[in-house]
Amino acid sequence: MTPILEVCVGSVQSALAAKQGGAARVELCAALEIGGITPSAGLMRAVRQVEGLKMHVLIRPRGGDFLYDKAEVVTMTHDIEQARLYGADGVVIGALRTDGLIDMDVCRQLADAASGMSITFHRAFDMCKDPLRAIQELRELGCHRLLTSGQAPTALQGLPLLQKLTAMQTGVSIMPGCGVKSSNVAEIISGCGAREVHASARRSFPSAMSYQPASVKMGNPDQDEFARYETDASEVSAIVHQLSQFSIA
């Protein structure tokens, strides 16, 4: 099979660009600048209307660590219900304990709430203490895939662990993500034999605002309030082209 591309998107515009570039699936998030949190119900509904594109929804109530209290777990189970209501094909979950191991109790609650949907374990894995134990636990939870950089700053740097995880043949699909580009995706796929890959494929787009006051900032004082990052259809297309050269058994 030819490896498929999942694109991380935070808007309808980005979802349309992902489709235009030939992506098979989107991971729908909000606040990508902090690693992503659960998107609004309105955004789920709007992106679901993009035909020919599978939609997985990130279930993460806030930025920061992956240690969640009872109220946050309740929030995440409700968000899974919302994702199901708005037609998500799958959800993206994850939780850790204070000692850096997978929080099996919390993840089991989330997996049970997502029964019948495709389940991805997100990059909380890259913060976990024991990756070889963790991948076995993800199999126990019934996760279909793992999004990971191989516990490294980028997937390219994490190839040694990605190779090891793929070779274990746990039944959990290993999906490399973080720093994946058209310029390196072939090396990543060649190195670990992944059947799917995750990329943001974003670039900066200027604002159409003609009036742009420079004295007011909405958040980060170093952030350009009049530029936004959206999926670049041409980069998606370039990654898909690279993937089309492979046939993974």
C-alpha positions, 0 to 999 in steps of 0.5 A, a space after each residue: 500500500 502507498 502510505 497516506 498523509 494526515 494533516 493537522 488543521 485548525 480551520 476550514 481553510 486549512 482543511 480545504 487546502 489539505 483536501 486540495 493537496 491530496 491528504 487522506 485525513 485531517 486531525 482537527 485541532 484548535 490552538 496549534 501554537 500550543 500543540 493543539 486543543 479540542 476544536 469547537 463544535 462549530 468547527 467540527 461541523 464545518 470541516 465535516 462538510 468537506 467531502 472526501 476527507 476523513 476527520 479525526 478530532 483532537 481531545 485535549 482540554 488545555 495546553 501544558 502537561 498530560 496529567 488530567 484531573 477528574 473534571 478534565 476527564 469528564 470534559 474529554 468524554 463529553 468532547 468525544 460525544 460531541 465529536 461523534 455527534 458531528 461525524 468524526 471518523 476518529 478521535 486523538 487521545 492521551 493521558 499520563 500519570 505523575 510518574 510518566 507512565 500511561 494513565 491506563 484508567 483515564 485512557 480506558 475511559 476515553 477509549 470506551 467513550 470512543 468505542 466504534 471510532 478510530 483511536 489515535 494516541 497522541 504525542 503524550 507518548 513522546 513525554 512518557 517514561 517507558 516507550 516500549 511498555 507504553 506501546 504494549 499498553 496502547 495495544 491493550 487499550 485498542 488504539 489503532 495508531 500512535 502519533 509520535 516523533 520517536 521521543 525526539 525533537 523531530 520524527 527524522 531525529 527519532 527514527 531509531 525509536 520509530 524503527 524499533 516500534 514498527 518492528 515490534 508489530 504490535 498491531 498499533 500503526 506507527 505514524 511519524 509526526 513533527 517536522 515532517 516535510 516534503 524534503 524529508 518524508 521519503 527518508 522517514 518512510 524509508 527509515 521506518 516503513 510507516 504506513 501513514 505520516 502526519 504533517 502540519 504543512 503550514 506557512 504564514 498567510 498575511 492578513 487582508 486587513 488594511 488597518 493594522 494597529 501595531 500597539 495592541 497585542 492579543 497574547 504573545 507580545 512577539 506574535 504578529 497579530 496580522 498573519 496566520 498560519 494555514 495549511 499550504 496545499 502545495 506542500 501537502 501535494 509535494 508530500 503526497 507525491 513523495 509518498 506515492 513513490 512507496 509501496 509498504 507491505 
